């Protein structure tokens, strides 16, 4: 997991606090088997690459790794999916790099659509939001909605 993370010159990228040199370690910690470690790292990522809704050059590069964690992390996968959705949502994210960030999330649509069928209803709920914000065609959402039995994941209370 997180192949290629160390091939990126994170020192040359910026986030809310300047150099994004800390981002690879935060991504590794976010994928930790220890839920508390993962939670703290996810919070730190929100604060640095998505600070109060602002996105940065480091955010663009972090998106594929966030998607990888959404699909395979040991803990808190729904939080990664929610973050991806918010990064693509112009009501939550903004800044000079927003279009690039949204495009990076859009590039993860195949993975996000697959998460619509995840065993975890919290991941499915977050995936419905993330796919919609990333620009998926309606068909995968309608397909999932037709069989979803968890109200929060279907977006309604059948």
N, C-alpha and C positions, 0 to 999 in steps of 0.2 A: 504494500500500500504506500501511496505517496511517492511513487517512482518519479524521478526527475526533480524533486523538490530542491535538492542540493545543486542542481545544474543552473539554477537561476541566480543571478547576481542581485540578491535582495537588498544589498547595501545601496544599490543604484536606484531602487524604487522607494517611493514615499508613501506614508500613511499619515494619520492625524498627528503623530508625534515626531515626524521627521523620517529618518531612515527606517525602512521596513526590515532591518536586519533581524529583528526578533520574530518575524512572521513564520519562518519555517519551524521553529521550536514550538510556537503556539499551535500550529497545525498538527504537529506530532502529538502534543499534549492533548489536543482536542479529540484525537483518536484513541486516547488511553483507555485501557480496560478499567481503570479506576474512575468511577462516575464523578467523584468530587474533583479530581484533576481535570477531567474533560469539561466539566461545568465551568470551572474557573478559566480555563483556556478559551472556551467559547465566548465567555463574557469579555475577556481581554481582546479577542478578535473583533467582537462587536465594537469595542471601544477604540480600536486602532484602524481597522480597514473599513469600518462602517460607522464612524463616529457621528452620533446624532443625525444620521441619515446621509452624511457626506461620504462619497466614494472617492477613491484615490487610484493612482497607477497600480499600487500593490493589490488593490481589490480585484482589478481585472485579472491579474496573474493568479490570484488565490482561488478564483471561481472553480477551475477544474478540480482542484484539490478538495474544496468544499463539497463538490459533487461526489467525488470519490468517497469521502467520509459519509455523506448522506446514504450512499449505497452499502457501505461495508463497515462502518465504525461499530465498535462493541456497545457503545452507549449513545443516547441522545441523538439518534439519527434524524428524528423529526425536527430538532432544532437546526440542523444543517439545512434541511429542506425548507423550513420557514425562512431562514436567512437568505437562501437563494431566491425565493419568491420575493422577499422584500427588496433585494438588490435589483430585481427586474421591475419593480413597481414604482412608477413615477410619483406616487403619493407617499412613498417611504424613502426613496433614494434620490439624491440629486448631486450636482457638482459637475465640473468640467469633464469628468470621465464617465458620466452616467451612460451615455450611448455605448461606450466600449464595454462597460460592465454588463449592460443589458444584452449586448451581442454575445458576450461570453456565457451568460446564463442561457441564452437561446441556443448556443452550441451544445448545451447539455440536455436538450429536450428529449432525446431518445432515452437517456437515463431517467429523467424525471417522469416520463410517460410510463416507463416500466415500474416506477415506484407507486403508480396508481393501483397496482395489484399486490402491493407488499402485504405481508401477513400482519403487520402492525397498523391498526386503524389510525394512530396518530401520524404515522408516516404517510398513509393514504390521504388523510385530511390536508396535511401540509403540501403533498404533491399536487392535489387538485388546485390549490392556490398558486403554487409555483409554476405549474404548467400553463395555467391561464395567464399569468403575468408575463411569462416568457414568450407567449405568442403561439401556443399550440392551436391547431385546428380543433374545432369543437368535438369531433368524432370520438377521440379517446375519452374525453370527459363524459359524453353521453353514454358510451359503452360501460364505463365504470359506474355511473349513476344508476343505470338500469339494474345492477346486481348488488349495489352497496347496501348493507344492512345496518351500518353504524351511522346514526343521524349526523354526527359531527363531520364524518368523512363524506357524506353525500351532500352536505350543504343545506339540508332541510330536515324537517321533522315529520317524516312519513308516519 
